[in-house]
Amino acid sequence: MIDPAVKDINTHSDYTVEWTQRKTGCKVTHLTFIFDKKEPKPPPKPRIKEACINGVPKSKIQKLARKGESWEDAAFRIKAEKLAAKSH
């Protein structure tokens, strides 16, 4: 009965909670709850859409282009290699 409530608190609130029970003899006489404030999550970094050529990001083309290869030729080759790797 307590576990679903603890799970909801841990999932949906700014706190985490843990609990234990203490017994006297065979009977549970105490419940102990420990609450901690969660550290705030940093906001997600905005994603900057990168320029692409033929669906390949320019940063990837820059890394994988061969000497003397144009941006368009490199993009076409990289995309073709990716498709060939997927088909295997």
PAKEDO-371001 format. One record per atom (N, C-alpha, C): z, y, x negated; residue in three letters. Coordinates in steps of 0.02 Angstrom, whole numbers, padded with zeros to 5 digits, always signed. Each point is the difference from the previous one (the first is absolute). Layout:
BEGIN
ZYXALA ...
***
This chain:
BEGIN
+00000-00060-00041MET +00000+00060+00041MET +00000+00063-00043MET +00033-00002-00056ILE +00003+00059-00043ILE -00063+00007-00041ILE -00028-00056-00023ASP -00058+00002-00045ASP -00060+00038+00028ASP -00019-00007+00063PRO -00056+00040+00025PRO +00014+00076-00003PRO +00062+00019+00015ALA +00018+00071-00003ALA -00003+00025-00072ALA +00026-00039-00047VAL -00002+00019-00070VAL -00072+00006-00024VAL -00042-00047+00021LYS -00071+00003-00020LYS -00033+00063+00027LYS +00014+00018+00062ASP -00028+00061+00030ASP +00023+00063-00037ASP +00065+00002-00017ILE +00026+00057-00037ILE -00034+00005-00068ILE -00006-00056-00035ASN -00031+00000-00066ASN -00074+00020+00003ASN -00034-00019+00054THR -00071+00014+00007THR -00014+00070+00024THR +00038+00024+00048HIS -00019+00061+00036HIS +00044+00062-00013HIS +00050-00006-00043SER +00043+00058-00010SER -00001+00022-00073SER +00036+00053-00014ASP +00006+00025-00068ASP +00056-00035-00038ASP +00026-00054+00028TYR +00056-00036-00031TYR -00016-00074-00007TYR +00035-00031-00048THR +00000-00073-00005THR +00071-00022+00016THR +00006-00057+00030VAL +00066-00025+00017VAL +00005-00073-00020VAL +00057-00018-00027GLU +00016-00070-00015GLU +00066-00014+00034GLU +00011-00062+00017TRP +00063-00017+00032TRP +00025-00067-00024TRP +00065-00008+00003THR +00033-00064-00016THR +00055-00011+00052THR +00022-00061+00003GLN +00056-00015+00045GLN +00059-00026-00040GLN +00060+00016+00024ARG +00061-00025-00032ARG +00036-00044+00050ARG +00025-00055-00026LYS +00034-00048+00043LYS +00074-00004-00017LYS +00039-00011+00051THR +00070-00017-00008THR +00007-00069+00030THR +00008-00049-00043GLY -00001-00069+00024GLY -00072-00017+00018GLY -00010-00026+00060CYS -00067-00018+00022CYS -00034+00054+00041CYS +00039+00053+00018LYS -00028+00052+00043LYS -00025+00059-00041LYS -00056+00028+00024VAL -00025+00062-00029VAL +00044+00056+00027VAL +00032+00038-00045THR +00044+00053+00022THR -00026+00070-00017THR -00046+00005-00048HIS -00026+00065-00020HIS -00075-00004-00014HIS -00034+00053+00016LEU -00068+00009-00021LEU -00001+00062-00044LEU -00032-00005-00058THR -00005+00056-00046THR -00073+00021-00004THR -00012+00064+00011PHE -00067+00028-00004PHE -00004+00049-00058PHE -00054-00004-00038ILE -00012+00046-00055ILE -00065+00036+00014ILE +00003+00066+00006PHE -00059+00041+00014PHE -00018+00039-00063PHE -00063+00002-00016ASP -00025+00041-00055ASP -00059+00041+00026ASP -00004+00062-00024LYS -00057+00042+00019LYS -00060-00020-00044LYS -00057-00009+00032LYS -00061-00018-00036LYS -00025+00060-00039LYS -00030-00014-00058GLU -00033+00053-00038GLU -00064+00019+00038GLU -00013+00064+00007PRO -00061+00019+00035PRO -00062-00022-00039PRO -00049-00024+00037LYS -00062-00021-00032LYS -00041+00062-00015LYS -00030+00002-00060PRO -00042+00059-00014PRO -00062-00002+00045PRO -00024+00059+00018PRO -00060+00001+00043PRO -00059-00031-00037PRO -00044-00033+00036PRO -00058-00030-00033PRO -00044+00054-00032PRO -00028-00018-00057LYS -00044+00046-00034LYS -00066+00004+00038LYS -00026+00060+00008PRO -00064+00005+00035PRO -00055-00032-00042PRO -00042-00038+00034ARG -00055-00033-00035ARG -00060+00048+00000ARG -00025+00010-00059ILE -00059+00043-00008ILE -00060-00046+00000ILE -00045+00014+00046LYS -00060-00042+00004LYS -00045+00015-00060LYS -00015-00052-00037GLU -00039+00007-00060GLU -00075-00003+00016GLU -00038+00039-00037ALA -00072+00000+00008ALA -00028-00068-00021ALA -00049-00025+00038CYS -00030-00065-00013CYS -00075+00007-00006CYS -00029-00047-00034ILE -00072-00007-00003ILE -00015-00071+00019ILE -00039-00009+00053ASN -00017-00066+00026ASN +00063-00041+00017ASN +00052+00035+00023GLY +00062-00034+00019GLY +00045-00018-00058GLY -00015+00022-00060VAL +00041-00015-00059VAL +00032+00065-00024VAL +00067+00002-00006PRO +00033+00061-00023PRO -00024+00021-00069PRO -00007+00066-00009LYS -00024+00026-00064LYS +00044-00020-00059LYS +00066-00005+00012SER +00045-00020-00055SER -00016-00071-00024SER -00018-00043+00047LYS -00017-00069-00018LYS -00067-00002-00037LYS -00047+00041+00022ILE -00065+00003-00033ILE +00010+00025-00072ILE +00042+00050-00008GLN +00012+00029-00066GLN +00029-00053-00048GLN +00042-00044+00025LYS +00031-00053-00041LYS -00050-00055-00017LYS -00044-00017+00048LEU -00041-00059-00007LEU -00073+00013-00018LEU -00020+00064-00002ALA -00070+00016-00015ALA -00017-00020-00071ALA -00061-00023-00008ARG -00025-00018-00067ARG -00032+00062-00031ARG -00005-00001-00065LYS -00028+00057-00037LYS -00072+00013+00023LYS -00014+00063+00017GLY -00067+00020+00021GLY -00015-00015+00073GLY +00046-00031+00037GLU -00010-00018+00070GLU +00015+00061+00044GLU -00043+00013+00049SER +00014+00056+00046SER +00056-00019+00047SER +00030+00051+00032TRP +00053-00012+00048TRP -00024-00046+00056TRP -00059+00013+00025GLU -00027-00039+00056GLU -00014-00072-00021GLU -00029-00010-00059ASP -00014-00068-00024ASP +00065-00038-00011ASP +00049+00033-00029ALA +00065-00032-00012ALA +00033-00020+00066ALA -00002+00045+00049ALA +00029-00014+00065ALA -00034-00059+00033ALA -00066-00002-00003PHE -00038-00055+00030PHE +00019-00066-00034PHE +00004+00000-00068ARG +00016-00062-00037ARG +00072-00023+00016ARG +00047+00047+00001ILE +00070-00018+00014ILE +00007-00029+00069ILE -00033+00030+00049LYS +00004-00025+00068LYS -00032-00069+00005LYS -00057-00010-00034ALA -00034-00065+00001ALA +00044-00054-00032ALA +00033+00017-00055GLU +00045-00048-00034GLU +00060-00017+00045GLU +00026+00049+00036LYS +00055-00013+00045LYS -00021-00047+00056LYS -00058+00012+00029LEU -00026-00043+00053LEU -00014-00071-00025LEU -00026-00006-00062ALA -00014-00065-00028ALA +00065-00038-00012ALA +00052+00034-00022ALA +00065-00032-00011ALA +00031-00024+00065ALA -00010+00037+00054LYS +00027-00020+00065LYS -00034-00062+00027LYS -00065-00008-00015SER -00038-00056+00028SER +00016-00066-00035SER +00034+00003-00057HIS +00017-00062-00035HIS +00063-00029+00024HIS 
***
